[in-house]
Amino acid sequence: MTETNKTILENYQIRKTRKQKSVFISFLEDCASSLGYTHKVERASFGSRNVVVGNIEKAEVVFSAHYDTQPVLPFPNFITPKSLPIYLIYQLVLSLLILLAPALLTLALGVPLGFLLDGFGVGVEDRYYVFYLIYCFLLWVAVILLMFGPANKHTANDNTSGVTALLETMEKLPENLRDKAAFVFFDNEELGLIGSSSFYSKHKNTMKNKLLINFDCVSDGENMLFAVKKGARKYVPYIEKAYEARGGFSVEICTRGVIYPSDQILFPMGVGACALRKSKILGILYMNRIHTPLDTLYNEENISFFADGSVKLVEAFANNLELF
């Protein structure tokens, strides 16, 4: 494990408040400066701050990862990129639970609240209105906690892994190739792709014809998946060659029938990279643990795999995309 990655795991896994993000941004800037990269912080919507390392306009390929931390949740964000019905059913069940929990709590308050309302002479019809207001209030609290609640203290996979994959690529990239690549650390992906949306709006003319590979959750699993948007399909042979399977890793490049909800979906030539587990019975590729205290699995071999592959991809662009 590189010293930089070790430092992030030990000291910078929580990046949620503005102060925490400011401290981490300073660390990123120090890392970039020590390696000789140019860098800047771009202001984005809703107070977001994206850290851009290198020259976007001159770069042949852009690598990205979001650095913000999600709230800790009692249930994981379960993702099955190639099994859309399972993914949609899980999201539906979660939505129903979010609606049901405040209702159950409102019912639990019904008896003591009923005695209280009796004391104030509140009629039956008015009671229904009071209960409805309580339910709406509790539902609003639940939504606020889901979006802005206490930070998850364990973010090894989501998305400390993506951040460290970028930094390790920056370190491994030869100095004579560093103008061929740029690196963007997006803010507020967890609040709805806010940082990447602002970045694309600002650099639309540049990014509409430029390959972007986004690393999100790449340290937990031996099955590497690349979700390729239509505009980036012409680069599939080079992605396959650069991120060639090795050791116990498998690699799958998907151009259709796959959904991976992360920052790359905003870019015409976006590619989402992630690491997945495979179920023993049905062989379904899945991701679990993230958004919970169980997000502690960090395989340094995964990070090296993506960093080494990214260096090879930049080398391919430097050689006018001649296959290795």
C-alpha positions as CSV (number, residue, x, y, z in Angstrom):
1,M,0.0,0.0,0.0
2,T,1.3,3.4,-0.9
3,E,2.0,5.9,1.9
4,T,-0.6,8.3,0.5
5,N,-3.3,5.6,0.4
6,K,-2.4,4.5,4.0
7,T,-2.7,8.1,5.2
8,I,-6.2,8.5,3.6
9,L,-7.4,5.3,5.2
10,E,-6.1,6.3,8.6
11,N,-7.0,10.0,8.6
12,Y,-9.4,11.0,5.9
13,Q,-12.2,8.5,5.5
14,I,-14.8,11.0,6.7
15,R,-15.3,13.9,4.2
16,K,-18.8,15.2,4.8
17,T,-18.8,18.6,6.5
18,R,-17.4,21.6,4.8
19,K,-14.6,21.7,7.3
20,Q,-13.7,18.0,6.7
21,K,-13.8,18.6,3.0
22,S,-11.6,21.6,3.3
23,V,-9.0,19.7,5.2
24,F,-9.1,16.9,2.6
25,I,-8.9,19.3,-0.3
26,S,-5.7,20.8,1.2
27,F,-4.3,17.3,1.5
28,L,-5.2,16.6,-2.2
29,E,-3.5,19.9,-3.3
30,D,-0.4,18.9,-1.3
31,C,-0.3,15.5,-3.0
32,A,-0.7,17.1,-6.5
33,S,2.0,19.7,-5.9
34,S,4.5,17.2,-4.6
35,L,4.0,15.2,-7.8
36,G,4.4,18.2,-10.0
37,Y,0.8,18.5,-11.2
38,T,-1.1,21.7,-11.7
39,H,-4.4,21.8,-9.8
40,K,-7.3,24.0,-9.0
41,V,-10.5,24.0,-7.0
42,E,-13.6,24.7,-9.0
43,R,-16.7,26.1,-7.3
44,A,-19.9,24.3,-8.2
45,S,-23.6,24.3,-7.3
46,F,-24.9,24.3,-3.7
47,G,-21.4,25.0,-2.3
48,S,-19.8,22.0,-3.9
49,R,-16.1,22.1,-4.7
50,N,-14.5,19.9,-7.4
51,V,-10.7,19.4,-7.3
52,V,-9.2,19.3,-10.8
53,V,-5.7,18.0,-11.3
54,G,-4.0,18.5,-14.6
55,N,-5.3,20.3,-17.7
56,I,-8.7,19.1,-18.8
57,E,-8.4,20.7,-22.3
58,K,-5.1,19.1,-23.1
59,A,-5.7,15.7,-21.5
60,E,-6.6,12.8,-23.8
61,V,-8.5,11.0,-21.0
62,V,-10.0,12.1,-17.8
63,F,-10.2,9.9,-14.6
64,S,-12.6,10.8,-11.9
65,A,-14.0,9.8,-8.5
66,H,-16.3,11.4,-5.9
67,Y,-14.7,12.2,-2.6
68,D,-17.8,13.2,-0.5
69,T,-19.0,10.9,2.3
70,Q,-22.6,9.6,2.6
71,P,-24.7,9.5,5.8
72,V,-24.6,6.3,7.7
73,L,-27.7,4.2,7.1
74,P,-29.1,1.1,8.9
75,F,-29.4,-0.7,5.5
76,P,-26.9,-1.0,2.7
77,N,-27.2,0.4,-0.8
78,F,-27.5,-2.9,-2.6
79,I,-26.6,-2.6,-6.3
80,T,-26.8,-5.3,-9.0
81,P,-25.6,-3.6,-12.2
82,K,-26.5,-6.5,-14.6
83,S,-29.6,-7.6,-12.8
84,L,-32.0,-4.7,-13.3
85,P,-35.2,-6.3,-11.9
86,I,-33.4,-7.1,-8.6
87,Y,-32.0,-3.6,-8.3
88,L,-35.4,-2.0,-9.0
89,I,-37.2,-4.3,-6.6
90,Y,-34.7,-3.5,-3.8
91,Q,-35.0,0.2,-4.4
92,L,-38.8,-0.1,-4.3
93,V,-38.7,-2.0,-1.1
94,L,-36.5,0.6,0.5
95,S,-38.9,3.4,-0.7
96,L,-41.8,1.5,0.9
97,L,-39.9,1.1,4.2
98,I,-39.1,4.8,4.2
99,L,-42.8,5.5,3.8
100,L,-43.9,2.8,6.3
101,A,-41.6,3.6,9.2
102,P,-43.0,7.0,10.0
103,A,-46.5,5.5,9.7
104,L,-45.8,2.8,12.2
105,L,-44.2,5.4,14.6
106,T,-47.3,7.6,14.2
107,L,-49.5,4.6,15.1
108,A,-47.3,3.8,18.1
109,L,-47.9,7.4,19.3
110,G,-51.6,7.1,18.7
111,V,-52.7,5.9,22.2
112,P,-50.8,8.4,24.4
113,L,-51.5,11.2,21.9
114,G,-55.2,10.2,21.9
115,F,-55.4,10.8,25.7
116,L,-53.7,14.1,25.3
117,L,-56.0,15.2,22.5
118,D,-59.0,14.1,24.7
119,G,-57.8,16.5,27.3
120,F,-57.9,19.4,24.9
121,G,-61.3,18.4,23.6
122,V,-60.1,17.6,20.0
123,G,-62.7,15.9,17.9
124,V,-62.3,12.7,15.8
125,E,-62.0,14.5,12.5
126,D,-59.4,16.9,13.8
127,R,-57.5,14.0,15.3
128,Y,-57.0,12.5,11.8
129,Y,-55.6,15.8,10.7
130,V,-53.2,15.9,13.7
131,F,-52.0,12.4,12.9
132,Y,-51.5,13.2,9.3
133,L,-49.4,16.2,10.2
134,I,-47.3,14.1,12.6
135,Y,-46.8,11.5,9.8
136,C,-45.7,14.2,7.3
137,F,-43.3,15.6,9.9
138,L,-41.7,12.2,10.7
139,L,-41.4,11.4,7.0
140,W,-39.6,14.7,6.4
141,V,-37.3,13.9,9.3
142,A,-36.5,10.5,7.8
143,V,-35.7,12.0,4.4
144,I,-33.5,14.6,6.0
145,L,-31.6,11.9,7.9
146,L,-31.1,9.9,4.7
147,M,-29.6,12.8,2.9
148,F,-27.9,14.9,5.6
149,G,-27.6,12.6,8.6
150,P,-24.4,11.8,10.5
151,A,-21.5,10.7,8.3
152,N,-20.6,7.1,7.8
153,K,-17.3,6.7,9.6
154,H,-16.3,3.7,7.4
155,T,-15.9,4.5,3.7
156,A,-13.2,2.1,2.5
157,N,-15.1,1.1,-0.6
158,D,-17.5,4.1,-1.1
159,N,-15.6,6.0,-2.1
160,T,-12.2,6.1,-0.4
161,S,-11.3,3.4,-2.9
162,G,-12.0,5.5,-5.9
163,V,-10.1,8.5,-4.5
164,T,-7.0,6.3,-3.8
165,A,-7.2,4.8,-7.2
166,L,-6.9,8.2,-8.7
167,L,-4.0,9.2,-6.4
168,E,-2.1,6.0,-7.1
169,T,-2.5,6.5,-10.8
170,M,-1.2,10.0,-10.4
171,E,1.9,8.6,-8.6
172,K,2.5,5.8,-11.1
173,L,2.0,7.9,-14.3
174,P,5.4,8.7,-15.9
175,E,6.2,12.4,-15.9
176,N,6.4,12.5,-19.7
177,L,2.8,11.3,-19.9
178,R,1.2,13.5,-17.2
179,D,-0.1,16.1,-19.7
180,K,-2.1,13.3,-21.4
181,A,-4.4,12.7,-18.4
182,A,-6.4,14.8,-16.0
183,F,-8.0,13.8,-12.7
184,V,-11.2,15.2,-11.2
185,F,-12.4,14.7,-7.6
186,F,-16.1,15.3,-7.6
187,D,-18.0,16.7,-4.6
188,N,-21.6,15.8,-3.5
189,E,-22.2,12.8,-5.6
190,E,-24.2,11.4,-2.7
191,L,-26.6,14.3,-2.9
192,G,-27.5,13.7,-6.5
193,L,-24.4,14.1,-8.7
194,I,-24.2,17.8,-7.9
195,G,-20.5,18.2,-8.4
196,S,-20.2,16.3,-11.6
197,S,-23.3,18.0,-13.0
198,S,-21.7,21.4,-12.5
199,F,-18.4,20.2,-13.9
200,Y,-20.0,18.9,-17.1
201,S,-22.0,22.1,-17.5
202,K,-18.8,24.2,-17.2
203,H,-16.7,21.9,-19.5
204,K,-19.4,20.7,-21.8
205,N,-17.7,21.5,-25.0
206,T,-14.5,19.8,-23.9
207,M,-16.0,16.7,-22.3
208,K,-18.6,15.8,-24.9
209,N,-15.9,14.3,-27.0
210,K,-13.5,13.1,-24.3
211,L,-13.3,9.7,-22.6
212,L,-14.0,9.8,-18.8
213,I,-13.5,6.8,-16.6
214,N,-15.1,7.2,-13.2
215,F,-14.0,5.0,-10.2
216,D,-16.7,4.4,-7.6
217,C,-16.5,1.5,-5.1
218,V,-13.5,-0.4,-6.5
219,S,-12.0,-2.1,-3.5
220,D,-14.6,-4.8,-2.5
221,G,-14.9,-7.7,-5.0
222,E,-12.9,-9.6,-7.5
223,N,-15.2,-9.0,-10.5
224,M,-14.3,-5.7,-12.2
225,L,-17.1,-4.2,-14.3
226,F,-16.8,-1.3,-16.7
227,A,-20.2,0.2,-17.7
228,V,-19.6,1.9,-21.0
229,K,-21.9,4.6,-22.4
230,K,-22.7,4.6,-26.1
231,G,-20.3,7.4,-27.0
232,A,-17.4,5.6,-25.5
233,R,-17.9,2.2,-27.2
234,K,-15.2,2.9,-29.7
235,Y,-12.7,2.8,-26.9
236,V,-13.7,-0.7,-25.7
237,P,-10.8,-2.5,-27.3
238,Y,-8.3,-0.2,-25.5
239,I,-10.1,-0.5,-22.2
240,E,-10.1,-4.3,-22.5
241,K,-6.4,-4.3,-23.2
242,A,-5.4,-1.8,-20.5
243,Y,-7.5,-3.4,-17.7
244,E,-6.7,-7.0,-18.7
245,A,-7.7,-9.6,-16.1
246,R,-4.9,-10.9,-13.9
247,G,-4.5,-13.0,-10.8
248,G,-7.9,-13.8,-9.3
249,F,-9.7,-10.9,-11.0
250,S,-12.2,-11.1,-13.8
251,V,-13.0,-8.2,-16.1
252,E,-16.3,-7.5,-17.9
253,I,-16.9,-4.6,-20.3
254,C,-20.6,-3.9,-20.7
255,T,-22.0,-1.6,-23.4
256,R,-25.7,-2.2,-22.8
257,G,-28.1,-3.9,-20.4
258,V,-26.2,-2.5,-17.4
259,I,-26.9,0.3,-14.9
260,Y,-24.3,1.8,-12.5
261,P,-25.6,4.9,-10.8
262,S,-22.6,7.2,-10.5
263,D,-21.0,10.4,-11.9
264,Q,-20.1,8.9,-15.3
265,I,-23.8,8.8,-16.4
266,L,-23.7,12.5,-17.1
267,F,-20.9,12.3,-19.7
268,P,-21.5,11.3,-23.3
269,M,-18.3,9.3,-23.3
270,G,-18.5,8.2,-19.7
271,V,-17.3,4.8,-18.3
272,G,-18.2,3.6,-14.8
273,A,-15.7,1.3,-13.1
274,C,-16.5,-0.7,-10.0
275,A,-15.6,-4.0,-8.2
276,L,-18.4,-6.5,-7.5
277,R,-18.9,-9.7,-5.7
278,K,-20.6,-12.7,-7.3
279,S,-23.3,-14.8,-5.6
280,K,-22.4,-18.5,-5.4
281,I,-25.9,-19.8,-6.3
282,L,-27.2,-17.6,-9.1
283,G,-23.9,-16.0,-10.2
284,I,-25.3,-12.5,-9.8
285,L,-22.8,-9.6,-9.6
286,Y,-23.6,-7.4,-6.7
287,M,-22.4,-4.7,-4.3
288,N,-23.4,-4.5,-0.7
289,R,-22.1,-3.1,2.6
290,I,-21.8,0.5,1.3
291,H,-23.5,3.3,3.2
292,T,-23.2,1.2,6.4
293,P,-20.6,0.7,9.2
294,L,-19.7,-2.6,7.4
295,D,-17.9,-0.6,4.6
296,T,-14.5,-1.6,5.8
297,L,-13.1,-3.9,3.1
298,Y,-10.2,-2.3,1.2
299,N,-8.2,-4.6,-1.1
300,E,-5.0,-2.8,-2.1
301,E,-4.6,-5.2,-5.0
302,N,-7.8,-3.8,-6.5
303,I,-6.5,-0.3,-6.3
304,S,-3.2,-1.3,-8.0
305,F,-5.2,-3.1,-10.7
306,F,-7.1,0.0,-11.6
307,A,-4.1,2.3,-11.3
308,D,-1.9,0.1,-13.4
309,G,-4.6,-0.2,-16.0
310,S,-5.1,3.5,-16.1
311,V,-1.4,4.1,-16.7
312,K,-1.6,1.6,-19.6
313,L,-4.6,3.4,-21.1
314,V,-2.8,6.7,-21.0
315,E,0.2,5.1,-22.7
316,A,-2.1,3.9,-25.4
317,F,-3.4,7.4,-26.0
318,A,0.2,8.7,-26.1
319,N,0.9,6.1,-28.8
320,N,-2.1,7.2,-30.9
321,L,-4.2,4.4,-29.6
322,E,-2.1,1.6,-31.1
323,L,-2.9,-1.6,-29.2
324,F,-0.1,-2.9,-27.0
